[in-house]
Amino acid sequence: MFIELNDLHIHYQVEGKGRSVILLHGWGTSLDLFEDLQKSLSKHFQVYALDFPGFGQSDEPKEAWDVEKYTVMLENFIDKLSIHEPILIGHSFGGRVSIKYAARHQHVHKIILIGSAGVKPKRKLEYYVKVYTFKTLKHILSLPLLRAYKEDMLNKYRGKAGSSDYQSASRVMQQTLSKVVNEDLQHHMPDIQAPTLLLWGRNDTATPVGDAKIMEKLIPNAGLAVLENAGHYVFLEKKGQVAMIVDKFLEEDKGVE
């Protein structure tokens, strides 16, 4: 089904009855990735899963968005569907939006952050070389004699230097990725009052366990569970274990409207 938000058609699914749970997917994926988790949770909860703008079946933003705009979209989604005291479950980028939303809305009941982004990554020298080479190239190509070739040459450089996520995205979503990936949300974390479960794969290289330990220190009521032999998509790699941990964390909320 679809809902109109921020002048965009947003695709979402809802299953089950009980307290509301909202599943927020990671960058470059869609609500489909939560299919098994949604089915498991829908036995005891009313579970919403949505496609962020620019992913799945939802419309793409008309301009580059930052985490704030995605958070406002979630606020509008919750308000329009009259969802009260939700439990937020965010993976990777979905964790960013969960953090920002929960930091300013005390009605959030609980949060589960799975391999969540939000701690600005420590970049290797190679990254900064790429960034500053690109900026220098952009400046040089702004000179009158080279201006006609600017966009073609910049696009070629982006194709060589960009990540796979960056290369596969549209121009608007490339600009959006550049905005969200470098946003550090650590200053929001102490404002989160909801009980928070941090669920990580030991071998996660996209959002390392070190990030989770920072979140555990900064979020007042947070606990960390690390699963061995799993990476960034721990909820797919260790479905059974993740389901048991989540079930235990939400045990007292079953059957509550």
C-alpha positions as CSV (number, residue, x, y, z in Angstrom):
1,M,0.0,0.0,0.0
2,F,1.0,3.6,-0.4
3,I,0.7,6.9,1.5
4,E,1.3,10.4,0.3
5,L,4.0,12.2,2.4
6,N,6.1,15.2,1.6
7,D,4.5,15.2,-1.9
8,L,5.9,11.7,-2.5
9,H,4.2,8.3,-2.8
10,I,5.6,6.2,0.0
11,H,5.3,2.4,-0.1
12,Y,4.7,0.5,3.1
13,Q,3.3,-2.8,4.5
14,V,1.6,-3.5,7.8
15,E,1.0,-6.9,9.4
16,G,-0.3,-8.1,12.7
17,K,-2.0,-6.6,15.8
18,G,-0.7,-5.1,19.0
19,R,1.9,-2.4,19.9
20,S,3.3,-0.7,16.9
21,V,6.7,-1.7,15.5
22,I,8.3,0.3,12.6
23,L,11.1,-1.4,10.6
24,L,13.5,1.0,8.9
25,H,15.8,-0.5,6.3
26,G,19.4,0.4,5.3
27,W,20.8,2.3,2.4
28,G,20.4,0.7,-1.0
29,T,17.9,-1.9,0.2
30,S,14.1,-1.9,0.8
31,L,11.4,-3.2,3.2
32,D,11.7,-6.6,1.5
33,L,14.8,-7.4,3.4
34,F,12.8,-7.4,6.6
35,E,10.3,-10.0,5.4
36,D,11.2,-12.8,7.8
37,L,11.6,-10.4,10.8
38,Q,8.3,-8.7,10.0
39,K,6.5,-12.1,9.9
40,S,8.0,-13.2,13.1
41,L,7.1,-10.0,14.9
42,S,3.6,-9.7,13.5
43,K,2.6,-12.7,15.7
44,H,2.5,-10.3,18.7
45,F,2.8,-6.8,17.2
46,Q,1.4,-4.5,14.5
47,V,4.5,-4.2,12.3
48,Y,5.0,-1.5,9.8
49,A,7.8,-1.7,7.2
50,L,8.3,1.2,4.8
51,D,10.5,2.0,1.8
52,F,12.4,5.2,2.3
53,P,12.1,7.8,-0.5
54,G,14.5,6.8,-3.2
55,F,14.3,3.0,-2.4
56,G,12.0,0.1,-3.2
57,Q,8.7,1.3,-4.5
58,S,8.7,4.7,-3.0
59,D,9.2,7.9,-5.0
60,E,12.7,9.5,-5.2
61,P,13.1,12.9,-3.5
62,K,13.0,15.8,-5.9
63,E,16.2,17.1,-4.4
64,A,19.0,15.8,-2.2
65,W,17.9,14.9,1.3
66,D,19.8,14.8,4.6
67,V,19.0,12.7,7.7
68,E,16.8,15.5,9.0
69,K,14.4,15.3,6.0
70,Y,14.1,11.5,6.3
71,T,13.4,12.0,10.0
72,V,10.6,14.6,9.2
73,M,9.2,12.1,6.7
74,L,9.1,9.4,9.5
75,E,7.4,12.0,11.8
76,N,4.7,12.6,9.1
77,F,4.3,8.9,8.5
78,I,3.7,8.2,12.3
79,D,1.4,11.2,12.6
80,K,-0.7,10.4,9.5
81,L,-1.2,6.8,10.6
82,S,-1.9,7.8,14.2
83,I,0.9,5.5,15.5
84,H,1.4,5.8,19.3
85,E,4.5,5.0,21.3
86,P,6.2,3.0,18.5
87,I,9.1,0.5,18.8
88,L,11.7,1.5,16.2
89,I,13.9,-1.1,14.6
90,G,16.6,0.4,12.3
91,H,19.3,-1.2,10.3
92,S,22.3,0.8,9.1
93,F,20.9,4.0,7.6
94,G,17.5,3.2,9.2
95,G,19.4,3.4,12.5
96,R,20.4,7.0,11.7
97,V,16.7,8.0,11.3
98,S,15.8,6.0,14.4
99,I,18.5,7.8,16.5
100,K,17.4,11.3,15.3
101,Y,13.7,10.6,15.8
102,A,14.1,9.0,19.2
103,A,16.3,11.8,20.4
104,R,13.5,14.4,20.1
105,H,10.5,12.2,20.7
106,Q,10.2,10.8,24.3
107,H,7.1,8.8,23.3
108,V,9.3,6.2,21.5
109,H,8.8,3.0,23.6
110,K,11.9,1.0,22.7
111,I,14.6,1.0,20.0
112,I,16.6,-1.8,18.3
113,L,19.6,-0.6,16.3
114,I,21.0,-3.3,14.1
115,G,24.4,-2.5,12.6
116,S,23.4,1.1,12.9
117,A,25.2,4.0,11.2
118,G,25.4,7.3,13.1
119,V,29.1,7.4,14.3
120,K,31.1,9.3,11.7
121,P,33.6,6.8,10.3
122,K,37.3,7.2,10.7
123,R,38.5,7.6,7.1
124,K,41.7,6.2,5.7
125,L,44.1,8.5,3.8
126,E,42.9,7.1,0.5
127,Y,39.4,8.5,1.2
128,Y,40.6,12.0,1.7
129,V,42.9,11.8,-1.3
130,K,39.8,11.0,-3.4
131,V,37.7,13.8,-1.9
132,Y,40.4,16.5,-2.2
133,T,41.4,15.3,-5.7
134,F,37.7,15.6,-6.7
135,K,37.4,19.1,-5.2
136,T,40.7,20.2,-7.0
137,L,39.5,18.7,-10.3
138,K,36.1,20.5,-9.9
139,H,37.9,23.8,-9.3
140,I,40.2,23.4,-12.3
141,L,37.4,22.4,-14.6
142,S,35.6,25.6,-13.7
143,L,38.2,27.6,-15.7
144,P,36.7,29.1,-18.9
145,L,38.6,26.9,-21.4
146,L,37.6,23.7,-19.6
147,R,34.1,24.5,-18.4
148,A,32.4,22.7,-21.4
149,Y,34.0,19.4,-20.4
150,K,33.3,19.8,-16.7
151,E,30.3,17.5,-16.1
152,D,31.6,14.7,-18.5
153,M,35.0,14.6,-16.7
154,L,33.5,14.8,-13.2
155,N,31.1,11.9,-14.0
156,K,34.0,9.8,-15.2
157,Y,35.9,10.5,-12.0
158,R,32.9,9.7,-9.9
159,G,32.6,6.4,-11.7
160,K,36.1,5.4,-10.9
161,A,36.3,6.8,-7.4
162,G,32.9,6.2,-6.0
163,S,31.7,3.3,-3.9
164,S,29.3,0.7,-5.4
165,D,26.4,2.3,-3.6
166,Y,27.4,5.7,-5.0
167,Q,27.9,4.5,-8.6
168,S,24.5,2.6,-8.7
169,A,22.5,5.6,-7.5
170,S,20.9,8.4,-9.4
171,R,22.4,11.9,-9.2
172,V,19.9,13.0,-6.6
173,M,20.6,9.9,-4.5
174,Q,24.3,10.3,-4.9
175,Q,24.1,13.8,-3.5
176,T,21.8,12.4,-0.7
177,L,24.4,9.7,0.1
178,S,27.1,12.3,0.3
179,K,25.0,14.3,2.8
180,V,24.0,11.4,5.1
181,V,27.1,9.3,5.2
182,N,29.2,12.1,6.8
183,E,26.7,13.2,9.4
184,D,27.8,12.4,12.9
185,L,24.8,11.8,15.3
186,Q,26.7,11.2,18.5
187,H,25.5,14.5,20.0
188,H,21.9,13.2,19.7
189,M,22.5,9.9,21.5
190,P,22.5,11.1,25.1
191,D,19.0,12.5,24.5
192,I,17.5,9.1,23.8
193,Q,15.5,7.9,26.8
194,A,13.9,4.7,25.4
195,P,15.5,1.4,26.3
196,T,17.8,0.5,23.4
197,L,19.1,-2.8,22.2
198,L,22.2,-2.7,20.0
199,L,22.5,-5.8,17.9
200,W,25.7,-6.3,15.9
201,G,27.7,-8.8,13.9
202,R,31.2,-9.3,15.1
203,N,32.6,-9.1,11.5
204,D,30.7,-5.9,10.5
205,T,33.0,-3.7,8.4
206,A,30.5,-1.1,7.3
207,T,29.6,-0.1,10.9
208,P,32.2,-1.7,13.1
209,V,31.5,-3.1,16.6
210,G,33.6,-0.1,17.9
211,D,30.7,2.2,16.7
212,A,28.3,0.1,18.8
213,K,30.4,0.4,21.9
214,I,30.4,4.2,21.5
215,M,26.6,4.1,21.2
216,E,26.4,1.9,24.3
217,K,28.3,4.6,26.3
218,L,26.3,7.5,24.9
219,I,22.8,6.2,25.0
220,P,21.6,6.2,28.6
221,N,19.7,2.9,28.7
222,A,21.5,0.8,26.0
223,G,22.7,-2.8,26.0
224,L,24.9,-4.4,23.3
225,A,24.6,-7.9,21.9
226,V,27.3,-9.0,19.5
227,L,26.8,-12.2,17.4
228,E,29.9,-14.1,16.2
229,N,30.5,-15.1,12.6
230,A,28.2,-12.4,11.2
231,G,28.6,-9.1,9.5
232,H,26.6,-6.0,8.6
233,Y,23.4,-8.0,7.7
234,V,23.4,-10.0,11.0
235,F,19.6,-10.2,10.9
236,L,19.8,-12.2,7.7
237,E,22.9,-14.2,8.5
238,K,21.7,-15.2,12.0
239,K,17.9,-15.1,11.7
240,G,17.2,-17.6,14.5
241,Q,19.5,-15.9,17.0
242,V,18.3,-12.4,16.1
243,A,14.7,-13.5,16.4
244,M,15.3,-14.9,19.9
245,I,17.2,-11.8,21.2
246,V,14.5,-9.5,19.8
247,D,11.7,-11.6,21.2
248,K,13.3,-11.5,24.7
249,F,13.9,-7.7,24.5
250,L,10.2,-7.2,23.6
251,E,8.7,-10.0,25.8
252,E,6.8,-7.7,28.1
253,D,5.3,-5.7,25.1
254,K,3.5,-8.6,23.5
255,G,-0.2,-8.2,23.2
256,V,-0.1,-4.6,24.4
257,E,-2.2,-2.3,22.2
